[in-house]
């Protein structure tokens, strides 16, 4: 969105910034975004360049608790930097999730899939503890953004089975994690992942004897 290049207008724009709140998909931790916007206002008033400050910021990704839509925050910060330099933003910058260093090579689609995935809630039959699964997905996103390997991380993952309280369908979680690993491997090899993911559906459940 267009942002005024006038310093006072820029301060006002930063102060009035509003972002979409999201839950059950990965977002940026709200207090960290607020604190950073306060830092930006001080920098603008002091006449400091904003590019280095914005490029260095990293926000903690959250999923269980409410956060801000990541793409909106990223686009806004890029617009603010462009406005402070008297230009219009022409391309999106890198995502600012915790652990990102340099251009993120992790598949945007894969990260989006992890953020948007929904599992069927089950009760009175065994399911995986919801909080544990959600925290693990947050961790997967952070690892992908830092270009780390998922194989060992997913291979050693263990979730507490629950029955009396609501949990996530175990087969759905297992199959999704299997698809994530296969997609990450295909991406690292520079090849397409879709057909491989379909062939491997349910494999992780069998390997871990959870089916």
ABEGO torsion letter per residue (X at the ends): XBBBABAAAAAAAAAABBBBBBBGBBBBBAAAAAAAAAAAAAAAAAGBBAAAAAAABBBBBBAABBBBBAAAAAAAAAAAAAAAAGBBBABBBBBABBGBBEBBABBAAAAAAAAABBBBBBBGBBBBBAAAAAAAAAAAAAAAAAGBBAAAAAAABBBBBBAABBBBBAAAAAAAAAAAAAAAAAAAAGBBAAAAAAAABGAAAAAAGAX
